Amino acid sequence: MSQALAAGISRTYFYNMRDRGIIQEITRGVYRLSALPPLSHPDFFIVSLRFPKSVICLLSALAFHKLTTHIPHSVNLAVQWKTRLPQLDFPPIQAHRFNDVSFAAGIEIHTIDNVPVKIYDQEKTLVDCFKFRNKIGMDVVLEALKNYKKNSVINTNKMMSYAKFCRVDTIMAPYLESILCL
């Protein structure tokens, strides 16, 4: 709505277009033309528009990279340590605070439905899953690691560099050795 108002469209005309079905409300403050095709990732679309400084992480990033068979019940977001945690009615979100170094590493920007979406790369996602293994479950982490080995070119150097500043390198090393030897 703020973009429409900045472009010179009055609130009255804007709401008139909404009432006539020309535009549809996705969530509070986010609208799109009704004639457009359906969104491929509506949750990522909404979250990225509402919280552009956050990054998709953990289970949501695993699902995006097709490293898990689990379907996340909420969108997992990473925010910087001293940032206020985002709140949203729909879609449900689960925010996690990361320190500045951990937050900035491994961010990829994907264009989804013409919106830039920040998502951690596969290696950083796996490291974060090890860091939050008690919250998401070790079975999910090991499944993701096996799928990573099966679907991707393994970059252990990149993964271990992320693991060092996330302080999980000693925890990850035996799992990487056993998975890579299989």
C-alpha positions as CSV (number, residue, x, y, z in Angstrom):
1,M,0.0,0.0,0.0
2,S,2.8,2.4,0.8
3,Q,4.2,2.0,-2.8
4,A,0.8,2.7,-4.2
5,L,0.4,5.9,-2.1
6,A,4.0,7.0,-3.0
7,A,3.0,6.5,-6.7
8,G,0.2,9.0,-6.3
9,I,-2.8,6.6,-5.9
10,S,-5.2,8.0,-3.3
11,R,-6.4,5.8,-0.5
12,T,-10.0,6.1,-1.7
13,Y,-9.1,4.8,-5.2
14,F,-6.9,2.1,-3.7
15,Y,-9.7,0.8,-1.4
16,N,-12.1,1.1,-4.3
17,M,-9.9,-1.2,-6.4
18,R,-9.7,-3.7,-3.5
19,D,-13.5,-3.7,-3.1
20,R,-14.0,-4.3,-6.9
21,G,-11.6,-7.2,-6.8
22,I,-8.9,-5.6,-9.0
23,I,-6.3,-6.1,-6.2
24,Q,-6.3,-8.5,-3.3
25,E,-5.0,-8.2,0.2
26,I,-2.3,-10.9,0.9
27,T,-1.7,-9.7,4.5
28,R,-1.9,-6.4,6.3
29,G,-0.3,-3.7,4.1
30,V,0.6,-6.2,1.3
31,Y,-1.6,-6.3,-1.8
32,R,-1.2,-7.6,-5.3
33,L,-3.2,-7.6,-8.6
34,S,-5.9,-10.3,-8.7
35,A,-5.1,-11.2,-12.3
36,L,-1.6,-12.3,-11.5
37,P,-0.9,-16.1,-11.3
38,P,-0.9,-17.7,-7.8
39,L,2.2,-17.2,-5.7
40,S,4.7,-20.1,-5.7
41,H,5.9,-19.5,-2.1
42,P,3.2,-17.2,-0.5
43,D,4.8,-17.5,3.0
44,F,8.2,-16.4,1.8
45,F,6.6,-13.6,-0.3
46,I,4.8,-12.2,2.7
47,V,7.6,-12.5,5.2
48,S,10.2,-11.0,2.8
49,L,8.0,-8.0,2.2
50,R,7.1,-7.4,5.8
51,F,10.6,-8.1,7.3
52,P,13.2,-7.4,4.5
53,K,16.1,-7.5,7.0
54,S,15.4,-11.0,8.1
55,V,16.7,-14.2,6.5
56,I,14.9,-17.5,6.0
57,C,16.7,-20.2,8.0
58,L,16.6,-23.7,9.6
59,L,13.6,-25.9,8.6
60,S,12.3,-23.4,6.1
61,A,15.6,-23.1,4.4
62,L,16.0,-26.9,4.4
63,A,12.6,-27.2,2.7
64,F,13.6,-24.6,0.1
65,H,16.8,-26.4,-0.7
66,K,14.9,-29.7,-0.8
67,L,17.1,-31.2,2.0
68,T,14.3,-32.5,4.1
69,T,11.0,-34.3,3.9
70,H,9.6,-32.4,6.9
71,I,7.1,-29.7,6.2
72,P,7.7,-26.7,8.5
73,H,4.7,-25.5,10.5
74,S,6.0,-22.0,10.5
75,V,8.5,-19.8,8.6
76,N,11.8,-19.8,10.4
77,L,13.5,-16.4,10.4
78,A,16.9,-15.3,11.5
79,V,17.3,-11.7,12.8
80,Q,20.3,-9.9,14.2
81,W,20.9,-10.2,18.0
82,K,19.6,-6.8,19.2
83,T,16.7,-6.6,16.6
84,R,13.1,-6.7,17.8
85,L,11.6,-10.1,17.0
86,P,9.1,-9.9,14.2
87,Q,5.5,-10.7,14.9
88,L,2.9,-11.7,12.3
89,D,-0.6,-13.3,12.5
90,F,-0.2,-15.1,9.1
91,P,1.9,-17.0,8.2
92,P,3.1,-18.2,11.5
93,I,6.7,-17.3,12.1
94,Q,9.4,-18.5,14.5
95,A,12.2,-16.0,14.8
96,H,15.8,-16.8,16.1
97,R,18.4,-14.3,17.1
98,F,21.8,-14.6,15.6
99,N,25.0,-12.7,16.4
100,D,26.3,-10.3,13.8
101,V,28.9,-12.6,12.3
102,S,26.7,-15.6,12.2
103,F,23.7,-13.6,10.8
104,A,25.7,-12.1,7.9
105,A,27.3,-15.3,6.6
106,G,25.9,-17.4,3.8
107,I,23.0,-15.2,2.7
108,E,21.8,-15.9,-0.8
109,I,19.2,-13.7,-2.4
110,H,16.6,-15.6,-4.5
111,T,13.9,-13.8,-6.5
112,I,10.6,-15.5,-5.7
113,D,7.5,-14.1,-7.3
114,N,9.4,-10.9,-8.2
115,V,10.4,-10.3,-4.6
116,P,14.0,-10.6,-3.3
117,V,14.0,-13.3,-0.6
118,K,17.1,-13.8,1.6
119,I,17.8,-17.4,2.4
120,Y,20.9,-19.0,3.9
121,D,22.8,-21.3,1.5
122,Q,22.8,-25.0,2.0
123,E,26.0,-25.2,4.0
124,K,25.1,-22.4,6.4
125,T,21.6,-24.0,6.8
126,L,23.1,-27.3,7.8
127,V,25.5,-25.6,10.3
128,D,22.5,-23.7,11.8
129,C,20.6,-26.9,12.1
130,F,23.5,-28.4,14.1
131,K,23.5,-25.3,16.3
132,F,19.7,-25.7,16.9
133,R,19.7,-29.5,16.9
134,N,18.0,-29.7,20.3
135,K,15.1,-27.6,19.0
136,I,14.6,-29.2,15.6
137,G,15.7,-32.8,16.3
138,M,18.9,-34.7,15.4
139,D,16.9,-36.9,13.0
140,V,16.0,-33.9,10.9
141,V,19.7,-32.7,10.9
142,L,21.0,-36.1,9.9
143,E,18.4,-36.5,7.1
144,A,19.4,-33.1,5.8
145,L,23.1,-34.0,5.8
146,K,22.4,-37.2,3.9
147,N,20.3,-35.4,1.3
148,Y,23.0,-32.8,1.0
149,K,25.5,-35.5,0.2
150,K,23.2,-37.2,-2.3
151,N,22.0,-34.0,-4.1
152,S,25.0,-31.6,-4.0
153,V,28.7,-31.2,-4.5
154,I,29.9,-31.3,-0.9
155,N,31.8,-28.3,0.3
156,T,33.2,-29.3,3.7
157,N,35.7,-26.3,3.8
158,K,32.8,-23.9,3.5
159,M,30.7,-25.8,6.0
160,M,33.5,-26.0,8.6
161,S,34.3,-22.3,8.3
162,Y,30.7,-21.5,9.1
163,A,30.8,-24.1,11.9
164,K,33.8,-22.4,13.5
165,F,32.2,-19.0,14.0
166,C,28.9,-20.6,14.9
167,R,30.9,-22.7,17.5
168,V,29.7,-26.1,16.5
169,D,32.8,-27.3,14.6
170,T,33.7,-29.9,17.3
171,I,30.1,-31.2,17.3
172,M,29.8,-31.4,13.5
173,A,33.2,-32.9,12.7
174,P,32.4,-36.5,13.7
175,Y,29.1,-36.4,11.8
176,L,30.7,-35.1,8.7
177,E,33.4,-37.7,8.8
178,S,30.9,-40.5,9.2
179,I,28.4,-39.2,6.5
180,L,31.2,-38.6,4.0
181,C,32.8,-42.0,4.5
182,L,29.5,-43.8,3.8
